[in-house]
Amino acid sequence: MPRWEVRRYDLSQIKSLDLIVSIWDNDNIAHTLLSFGLFVCR
């Protein structure tokens, strides 16, 4: 059983983008995340 979903979005519907960088005790290690805000009517 897959543990992911495949979804398709129209990139012209992107309304916002957040870039999050989480730095721990070591400045050489970080988690980088992107969060997209979409205008989607379902």
C-alpha positions in Angstrom: 0.0 0.0 0.0 1.6 3.3 -1.1 2.2 5.9 1.6 1.9 8.9 -0.8 -0.6 10.5 -3.1 -0.1 11.8 -6.6 -1.9 15.1 -7.1 -1.7 17.6 -10.0 -2.2 21.4 -9.5 -2.4 24.2 -12.0 0.7 26.3 -11.0 -1.0 29.5 -12.2 -3.3 29.1 -9.2 -0.5 29.6 -6.7 -1.4 32.6 -4.6 1.4 32.5 -1.9 4.6 30.7 -1.1 6.2 30.3 2.3 9.9 29.3 2.7 10.7 27.9 6.1 14.2 27.0 7.3 14.6 25.2 10.6 18.1 25.4 11.9 19.1 23.3 14.8 22.1 23.6 17.2 24.5 23.0 14.3 24.3 25.8 11.7 25.4 23.3 9.0 22.2 21.3 9.3 18.8 22.6 8.5 15.4 21.4 7.2 14.0 23.5 4.3 10.3 23.4 3.6 8.1 25.1 1.0 4.4 25.7 1.7 2.1 26.7 -1.3 -1.1 28.6 -0.9 -3.4 27.7 -3.8 -6.8 28.9 -4.9 -8.6 25.7 -5.5 -12.3 25.2 -6.0 -13.6 21.7 -5.4 
